[in-house]
Amino acid sequence: LRDGAWVLCALLVCFADGASDLWLAAHYYVRGQRWWFGLTLLFVLLPSLVVQLLSFRWFVYDFAAAAATKDSAGATKDSGRGPRGCCRLCVWLLQGLIHLLQLGQVWRYLRTLYLGLQSRWQTERRQRHFYWRMMFESADISMLRLLETFLKSAPQLVLQLSIMVQQNSVEPLQGLSASASLLSLAWMIASYQKVLRDSREDKMPMSYKGAVVQILWHLFTIAARAIAFALFASVFQLYFGIFIVTHWCIMTFWIIQGETDFCMSKWEEIIYNMVVGIIYIFCWFNVKEGRSRYRMGIYYVITLSENAALTVLWFLYYDRETTSDFDALILVCAVSSSFALGIFFMFIYYCLLHPNGPMFGPPSGGCIFQEAPAPGPPADAVRPRAPAPPPARPARTEGPVIRIDLPRKKYPAWDAHFIDRRLRKTILALEYAAPSTPRLQYRTPGAAQELLEYETTV
């Protein structure tokens, strides 16, 4: 029930973000404010087109792989070719129309909800069948929405706040659009981290309390950052652009120096680091395993210094004719208090609600594996979510084993079978054809080569 409610809330946030921006753009157009109309619409359509193209590209690969799998499992060569061909054409047309209408993410959210319900209601073997698809779909929508929010919602938030500061007034639609953009940013950061942890059985899952507190953490820190940006941009437009580009270059170089391990190729990794550099303009985003609190501390010291400098420069040069000293003081206090609240919720999360236990004091037992490195449990194991889990079933020894001849990526990276769609194709094909659930086995240091026997090498 909570999982379904979480997906529905994510869908509502997605709807509210897009609808409020379009409504505000139409409002600017009716009032003859063509410049604001053009910028608002640009920050809606351009990121949406990029994300829809990526989503449709993933659909093309996945649907072609699924069709090939079902064809290979067919009983005869010609049985059902006509009906299947007609159905596939309808699916192609439907998906093309959905993505043309910029509703690809909405469809993926609804499909995730359907697959999640089926994974609970079906028989055990069918549960595994739907569970794999639900996790893959959840990973896809998390990555797509994270990209969309920082390409669309983040600049939209700064734009609308800048307009409010210049006009020295807040219209209801402007406040609604800015609030929806801010909530979308904070929600997607927390949702992405939750889905990532849920996908890895070597990590403890994030509770919903922890996710809500993480939303509040990012909500207030991003709000402080966006207000500081808007204040500075309302007076120093050119210098604001220079500042953003410089900050992005420094953050991207810092991320690259950290040697992240997210993608399957070097150039994809560089593009990923550049995208994370955009995220670092607004908030913290962990991309490397280890004691991230030190890197996070450095980041927030830099962010606090930048927020203070931008706000002070605006306070020294703002237009006294349109903004009173009292209003200016309120805005300065809003930046500082919002950032302080965000840091407060960050400490609440790490001290009380972090999945690995409190940041201070002894680590909680069972949260971090203490044994020597060894092949972990199968990647398809479902962690029980009920308060009183049923007795564990004995480990399965039958069925195919997919040996992935790659070292397992370290958290916070996704496992290779979530990123590489060829591995997805293999897993889903064996899941569809095999009488038992396939198991995954990544390459471990010092593993014997004779394990290749009775294994499928990918």
N, C-alpha and C positions, 0 to 999 in steps of 0.2 A: 504493500500500500504506500509506504513512504517512498519507495523507488519510483512508482508511478506518479505520485504527487510531485516529486522533484522534477521529473521530465515535463510534466504539464506546466509547472512554474517556469521552467526554462523556455518552453514554447511561448508562454505569455510574455515573458521578458523580451524575447525575440520579436514578437508581434508589436509590442508597445514601442520598442526602439525604432523599428522601421516606419510604423504608422505615424508616430508623432513627428518624425522628421519630414515625411511627405506632407502631412497636414500643415506644418509650419512653412514649408516651401510654397505651398499653394497660398497661404496667408500672405507671404511676402509678395507673391505675384499679383494678387488682387489689390494690394495696397500700392503697387507700382514700384516697389523696392527691388528692382531687377538685379542689382548687384548681389544683395543678400540672397535673393531667390536662386541665382545661378550658383553661388558657392554652396548653399545648403543642398541643392539638388545634385551638384557634382559629388559631394561627399557621401551621397546616398547611392547614386547609380554606379559610379566607377568602381568602388570596392565590391559592390554587389555583383557586377559583371565578372570581375576577376574570380570571385569565390564560386559563382555559378558555373563558370567554365571549368574550374578545377573539379567541382563536384560532378559535373556531367562527364568529364574525362574518367573519373574513378568509376562512375556507373557503367560506362562503355566497357571498360576492362573487366569489371566484376560480372556484368551480365553476359558478356561473351564467354567468360570462363565457366559460369554456371550453365550456360546452354551447351557448351562442349562436354561438360561433365554428365549432364543428363542424357545427351545423345549417346555417349559411350556406354551408358548404363541401360540403354533401351533394349527391348527384347528382340526386335527385328529391325531390319534396315529401313523399311518403308512404313512401319506401323505408326500411325498418328502424325505423319509428316505434315499433312495439310493443316489439321487443327493447331499443331504446335507452331507452325510457321505463321499462321494468322494471329495467334496469341502473342508471339514475339513481336510482330509488327505493331500490334496494339500497345505493347509495353514501350517500344521505342517511341511511338508517337506521344504516348502519355508522358513519358519522362522528358521528351523534348519540349512539350508544352509547359510542363511544370517548371523546368529550368528557364524557359523563355519568359515566363511570368515571374521569375526571381523567387520561386517558392521551393527551391531545392532543399534548403535547411528545414523548412516546415515539413516536407515529406519525410526527411530523414528522422526528425523527431517523432513523427507519428509511427514510422516503421519501427523505431527503437521501442516505443511503447507497446506495439503489437508483438514484437519478438519477445520482449520481457514477459508479457502476459502468457504467451505460449510456452515459454521456458518453465513456467510454474504450473501450468495446467496439463501438459502432455505427460505421456509415460516417460520412464527414465531415459530410454534411448532417444526419444524425440526431444526430451528436455535438453540433452547435450547438443542435439542438432540445432535447436533454436538459441541456446546459450552462446554458442560460438558466434552466430550471426549477430546477436544482440551486442556482444562485446565489440565486435568489429565495427558495427554501426555506431556505437557510442564513441569509439575512438575517432571515427571519421568526423562525426558531427562536432566533437570537441575541438579537433584541430581546425575545422572549417570556421566555426564560430569564433574561435580565438583569433584567427587571422582577420576575419571580418570586423570584429569589434575594434581592433587596434588600427585598422585601415579606415574605418567609417566612424565609429562612435567616439573615438578619442579626438580626432580633429573636429568633429561636429560639436563636441562639448566645448572645446576651446573657442571655436567660432562663435557659438551662441553666447558664451560668457563675455567675449570681447564686445559683441553687439550690445549686450546689456550695459556694460561699463560705459561705452561710448554714448549710448542714449540716456544713461543715468536713470533707467527705468526697467522694470521687469514685467513683460507681458505674460499672461497665463500660458500661451502656447510655447513661448521661449523657455519658461520654467519647466513645463512638461517635457519638452524635448531634451533639455539639459539633464533633467533628473533621470529620464529613461536611458540616456547615453551613459550616465555615470553608473546607474544600477547594472546596465548590461556589461560594462567593463569589469566591475567588481564581481559580478556573478560568474562570468566566464573564466576568470582567473581561478576562483575557488572550484568551479565545476570541472575545469580541466585537471586540476590537481587530484580531485576526488576520483575521476574516471581513471586517471593514470595509476593511482594506487590500487584501485579495484581490479585493474587488469593484471597486476603482478602478484603472484602468490607468495613471493619472497618479501613482501611488504605488508604491514598491517593496514587494513582499510581505514579511511577517514570517516569518522562519525558525522552525522548530520549536524550535531551541535558544533563540531569543529569547523564544518563547512560554513555554517552561518556566521560564526565568529570571524572566520577568514574573509567572508564577504564584507563584514563591517570594517575589518582591518584595511582592506584595499579600498573600500568605499571612501573612507575619510582621508587616507593618504593621497589617493588620486584626486579627490576634491580639492585638497590644499594645493596640489601641483597644478591642477587646471585653473584654479582661481589666480594663482601667481602668474601663470602663463598669460591669462586673459588680461590681467592688469598691465603687465609689461607690454603686451602686443597692442593694447589700445593707445599707447604713446609712442613706442619704438617699433614700428612694423618691420623695417629693414633689419634692425639689430636682432629682433626676435627670430627672424628667419636664419640669420647667421648663427645665433645661439643654438637653435634646434639642430642644424646640420652639424655643428661642431660637437655638440653633446652626443649625437647619434654616431658620429665617426669614432669618438673616444670609447663609447660603450661597446660598439661593434669590435673594435680592436681589442678591448679587454676580454670580450667573450671569446674571440678567436684565440687569444693567448692562453685561455683556459683549456683549450683542446677538448671541446665538447665531442660527444659520440652519440649523435642522434640519427643521422641519415646513413644511407648505404654507400654513398660515394662522396668524394672530396668536394666536388662542386655543389652538390646538394647541401652539404654541411655548411659551406660558405653562405649560400642563400639563406639557410635556416638561421645562421648567426646574424645576418643582416636584418632579418625579420625580428629576431629577439632584440636587436639593437633598437628597433622602433618601440618595442614594449618597454625597454629600459628608459625611454624618454619619460614615461609616466609612472611606472611602478617596478617593484622588484619581482624577478622571475628566476627561480632556481633552475640552472641548466647543467650543473655538474655535481657529481657525487662527492661526498665528504662533509666536513664541518662547514656548512654553508653559513653559519651565524656570523663568522668573521667577514666573509664577503658581503653578506647582507648589511652588517654594521658599517662597512666602508661605503656601501652604496647609499645608505640613509644619511650618513654624515655629508656626503656630496650633495644629496638631494636637499637636505636642510639648508646647507650653505647657499645653494642656487636659489631656493625659494626665498630665503631672506634677502639675497642680493637683488633679485628681480622685484620683490615687493618694495624694498627701500628705494630703489631707483624710480619706481612708479610714484611713490609717495613724495619724492622730491620734485617731480616734474609734471604731476597730473594737472589737469585744467581746473583751476579754482572756480571758474565761472559756471561749470556744469556739475561739479561735485563739491559738496561742502566738506569742511574739515571733519565734522562728526561722521559723515558717511565714509570718508576715507579711513578714519580710524577703525570703524566697524569692519571694513574690508580687510585691513591689516590683521585685526584680531581674528577674523574668520580663517585666514590662512594659517596662523599659528595654532589656534585652538583645534582646527580640523586635523592638522598634522599630529598634534599631541594625542588626540583621540585615536587616530589610526595606530600610532605606536603603542598606546595603551592596549588596544585590542590585539595587537601583535604579541605582546607579552602574555596576555590572557591565553592566547592560542598555544604558544610554546610552553608556558608554565603549567597549563591545566589540561589542554585538549589535544595536544600533538599525539598522533598514533603511536609513536615510539616511546611515549611516556613524558614526564615533565622534563624541562630543560635543565633544571637544577635538582640536585639530589641523585640518589642511585637510580639507574635505569630500571624500568619495570620489567619483571620477568616475562619472557614469552614474546616481547615486542621485537627483540633483535636476536637473530640466531647466534648462539655462542659456540656452536660446534665448529670443527675444522671444515674448510670448504669441501663440499661433496655435492654430487648431483642432487638437486632439490626434488621436491614432489612434482608430478606432472603439471605442466602449465595450464591444463584444462581443469584442474581441480577447483571446485566451487567452494568458497568459504561459506560456512553456515552463517546466516544472519539472524536466526531466531534466538531468543534468550536461552532456550533450552534445546541445544542441537541434538539430533538423534545420534546414536552410537555410530562411530566411524565404520565404514565398510572396508573389508580387506582390500588391499591393493590388487589391481587387476594385472595379470601377467599375460593375458592373451591379447590379440589384436596387434595391428601394425604399430611400429615405432618410427616416427619421423626424426631422423638424425639430422640436425641442422649443423653443418660443418662451419660454424661461426662461434666465437665466444659470445656468451650472453652479454647484452648491453647492460651497463650499470645504471641504476636509478640516478637521476630522474628521466632517463631516456626510455622510450617505448621498446618493448621486445621486438626483435626482428620480424616476427610473424604478424605484428600489427602494422609495421611500416612497409615491408616488402609484400606486395600484393601477389607475387608468385607463390610465396609461402602460404598465403591465405588460400590460394587456389588449390594447393596440394592438400591442405588440412580439410577444406570443405569437400574436396573430391573423395578423400578417404572416409570422412565422416558420413558422406552420402552412400558410399558403396560398401564399407566394412560393416560386419555385424556387431562390432564392438568399437568403443571410442578409441581413436588413435592417441598415442602419447607423444609428447615432444621431449627431445633430449638435445640440449646444446652442447657444444664442445667444451670440455673442462680441461684445465691445465694438467698435463701428464696423463691424459686418457689414452688407453691402449688402442692401437689401430685395429686390433682384431675385433673390436666391437661392431665393425661394419657388418658382420654376419647377422642375418635375420633382420636387418634394418634397411629402411629406405633412405638413401642419401639424397639430400636436396642441395 
